[in-house]
Amino acid sequence: MNKSKIKKVGQEVIKLESIALAKLSKSLDKDFIKAVELISQQNGKIIISGVGKSGNIAGKIACLLYTSD
């Protein structure tokens, strides 16, 4: 794959991801708000777990929650 093709594929991926994020942002509803409120009201520990890719995501969420104090 040449440099031009690599750049074109990268731009297409970013374009598709931006469309997906726009759709996702429109799908936030009262359930999302409730979940955020419940998490933010916790005074104790929140346990997040997963295996494989979901474990990696759980680790990132845990890090985000830990550093947002």
Number of C-alpha atoms within 10 A of each C-alpha: 5 6 8 9 10 11 11 10 12 11 12 12 12 11 12 11 12 12 11 11 12 11 11 10 9 8 10 10 9 9 9 11 10 11 10 11 11 10 12 10 8 9 7 6 8 11 7 13 13 11 9 8 9 12 13 13 15 17 15 13 14 16 11 11 13 11 8 7 5
